Amino acid sequence: MRTIAFIGLGHMGAPMALNLHKAGFAVQAFDLSAAACESVASQGVTVANSAAAAVEGADVVITMLPASKHVESLYLGEGGLLGAIAGGTLLIDCSTIAPATARVVAQAAVARGLAMIDAPVSGGTAGAAAATLTFIVGGEADALEHARPVLQAMGKNTFHMGGHSAGQVAKLCNNMALGIIMAATSEALALGVAHGLDATALSQMMAVSTGRSWATEVCNPWPGVLPNAPASRGYSGGFGNDLMLKDLGLAAEAALGVGAAIPLGELARNLYALNSRAGRGGLDFSSIQRLVRSDPGMATASLNDATPPALSP
């Protein structure tokens, strides 16, 4: 039985750790939140009293943390984990972070003789709970093969995108497209309803036509169209607006690093920033529908007046 240290028990990390436990792995979990630790402990997962304690005797270390600064601090900060992890341990970072940070941490790990892959995920909280996540991987092929049995206990699909940080770049490309598509779908539905169309009928037509997308079929932003979508439960659950905003900021940073033009990505970042400032940062990102529905001219007009927030470090 392989021993897995799992650090980061948030909305995504907790169900991932539980699925590893259910698959028969010996999981040693840790999170700064006592409530998060208590939740997984009540379901049989062993909880350590610190991150350093969690990695003791572990064959694999998985991290699922909020942002670049948390990953860098955990591994490379004062008393960082790289100094405590035994040689031969496989490191898997499932956080969505800046590609530059992923490269720095991986290089430091390799310098210590540790294999590491970046493996951000797609599939949301529902996919994490159902063990149907998609892992988007960057790193050496041998390290990925070593990781596959572990990843398969948490997801259905694994894509190897290239070397260190390639997984992060690919994840940001996917989420940038998703954010743009959700905003466009929201605008289209708002336009149709303003002309008297039924949102459900319009969505059903689009779902089998050229406007078809995940936003029309799975996470429709109009309340009542899909009973299980966040929009139909007050935009609760799902993928938070501010998490989408963070990822779009990371995409903008990645674009600046290579001189790429992402005009639609930048526009989407501004729209989600406006949605956050309207008090919907903690709601599902499909709540962008409210921004374009409440006042069709507000989003466009505000873009000329609002200063977007600084990009994430």
N, C-alpha and C positions, 0 to 999 in steps of 0.2 A: 504494500500500500504506500503510495506516495504521500508525503506530508506537504501541505500547501499552506503558506502564510498568505492571508488575504487582508489587505489593509485598505480601508475605505468602505464603509457600510451604509452608504446613502441609498437613494431610491433605486439605483442600478446595482450597486455593489452588494447590498444585502441579499437580494434574490439570487445573484450569481454565486455568492458564497454558499447559500443554502442548496443550490443545485449541485455544487461540488460535493457537499456533505451527503446529499441523497445518492450521489453516484458512487459513494464508498470511499472517497478520499478523506484523509485525516486533515481537517481544516483547523488552523489556528488563526483566529480573526482578531482584528483590532480596529477601533475607531475612536476618535477623540470624544465622540458623543456617547455618554453612558447609556442613554436610552437606546441608541442603535445597537450597542453591544448586548444589552439586556434582551432586545428583541430576538436576535439570532441565537443567543444562549438558550432562550426558552424553547427553541426548536432543535436543540441538541448540538449546536456548534460550540466548540471550545473557544473561549475568549481569553486572550492574553492581556496582561496589564500594561503593555506598552508595545510599540512597533518593534523595538529591538527584541523583546521577549517573543513576539510572534514569529520572527524569522529563525529563532533557535531551532536547529535540527530540521529545517525545511528544505525540501528538494526543489521547490518552486515558490517564488514570491510573486504575487499578483497585487498590483496597486490600481485603485479606481478612485482618483482624486479630482477635486473640482477644477483646478487650473494649473498652469505651468509653474507658478511660484511654489505651489504645494509639492509638486513632484520633485522639483529641483531641491527644495529645502529638505525633503524627506531623505533623498538619496545622497545629496552633496553638502548639506548644511552641517553646522557644528554637531558632531556626534551622529552624522548621517549613516544611513543603513549600509552603504557600500563598505564601510569599515567594520561592519558586524556580520556581514553575510559570508558564509563559508564558500571556499572555492568550489566550482562545479555546480553551483546553484543556478537555476534558470530564472531570469527575471522577465516578467510580462507586465508591461504598463498598458492598462486598458483606458486610461484617462484620455480625454481629448485636449491636447495641448499644442503649443507652438512647435512646428517642425524643428526650429533651431534648438529649442530646449530638449527635444527628444534626441537630437544628435549629440548634444553635449553630455547628457546623462549616459547614453549608450557608449560613447567613446570612453567615458570614465569607467564604466563597468567592464568593457573589454580590456582596458589597461590593467584591471585587477584580475583578469582571467575569468570573467563571468560572461556568460551568454545572455543577451537581452534582445527582446523584440518589442516594438511598439505595436499594440493591437487594439486601437480604438474600435468601438462597436457601433452598429446600427441596428435598430429594432425597438428602441424605447423601453419603457418600463414593462410593457406587456411582453415584449420579446425576452427581457431579462427573467421575468417570472416563469415564462413557458419554456425557457431554455432553447429559444429559436433565434438567438442573436446572430448577426453577421459580424465576423471579425475581419478587420481590414489591417493587414500586417505589413510591417516593414522590419527588415533584419535579415540575418543569414538564413539560408534555406535549411541548414542542419538544425538550427535553433527552433525553427518553426516545426520541423518534424518531431522534435522532442516535445514540443508544446501541444501538438495536435490532440492527444488523448484528453488533455485538460480542457482545451477549447471546445472539444466535441461534447463535453458534459454540460456546457453552458450555451451552446449555439448549434445552428444547422449548417452555416456556410462560412468558409474561410477563404479569403483572397490574399495571395502574396503579391504585394505591389512593387517590391524592390528592396533596396537596402534600408539602413536605419533612417527613420523619419518618413519613409515613403507611405507608410500606413496613415500617418497624421495628415500628409498632404492630400491623399485620396479621400480621407474622411471629410476634410474641409471642402473639397470640391463637391462631394455629395451633399453636404449640408448647405452649402451656398446655393446649389441648384434647388434644393428643397425649400429654402427660405424664399427664393424668388418665385417659385411655382405657387407656394401657398399665398403669397401676397397677390399674385396675378389672379388666382382662382377666386380669392375674396373680392377683388375688384369686379370680376366678371359677374359673380353672383349678385353683388350689390347693384350693378347696372341693370341686370335682368329684373330683379325685384322692384327697382325703381320704376320700371316700365310695366309693372303689373304681373310679371311672370311668377309662377310658383317655384320656390327654391328647390323643392324636391324634384319636380319634373325637369327643371333646367339641369340639375346635377345628374339625373339619370341619363339625360340626352348626352351631356358632355362625357359621361363615364364610358360611353360606347362610341364616341366620336373623336375627332382629332384633339379635343381639349382634355382627353383622358389623362389622369394622373393619380398618384397616391392621395392627393388632396381631395379629389372628387370621389374616390372609391373607399378610402379607409379612414381618413381624418378630415371629413368634410367640415369646413369652417362655419357653415350656417346651422344654427340650432334647430334640432328636430329632424334634420335630413337623415342622419345615421344615429340610431339610438345609443350606440356604444361609443360614439366619438366624444372627445372632450367638450365640443361645442354644445352637446345635448345635456351636459351636466355642469353647466356654468363655466365651461372651459377649465375645469379642475383636472388634475392629473396630467398625463401626457408629458410632452417635452416643453419645458418652460420658455416663455418669451425671452427672458434674460439669458438663458443658455444658448438660444439661437443667436441672440445679440453678441454673446461672447464668441461663438464660432465664426460669425461673420466678421468680427473684428480680427480674429486670427487669420481668416482668409485674406483680409485686407493687408495685414502684415506680411503674409506669405507672398502676396502679389507685389508689394513694394520691394521685397527682397530680390525678385528676379525681373522687375520692370514690366510686369504683366498688367494689362488693362482689364479691370472688372467693373465697368460702369453700372451694370445691373446689380452686381453684388454690393457696391457702395450705396446705391439707391435703396436696396433692401435693408441694409444696415441702418440707414437713417430712419426708415419706416418703423423698424422694430425698436429703435431708440425712442421714437415718438410714442409708440405704444407703451413702452416702459414708463415714460414720463407721465403718461395718462393714468398710471396706477395699475397697469396690467402686467408688470414684470414677472410676477409669480404665477400667472395663469399660463395655460398652454399657448404655444406660439400661434395657433390658429385664431386666437383672440385678436389678431390683426384685422379680422373681419369687422370688429367693432370700430376700429379706426376709420375704415372706409365706409362703413354703414351709417354711422351717426351723423356725419357731415361729409358728403362726397368731395367737397372742395378743401376740407381741412388738411388732409395729408399733403396735397401738393403745395398749398399755400404755406404750410408750416416748414416745408423743406427750405424755403427761401429765408426764413427767419431764425430757425433753430441752429445752434452750433452743436454738432454731434459730439458725443462723449469721446474722451481720449481713448485710443486703442489700448487693449489690454497689454500689460507688460509681458 
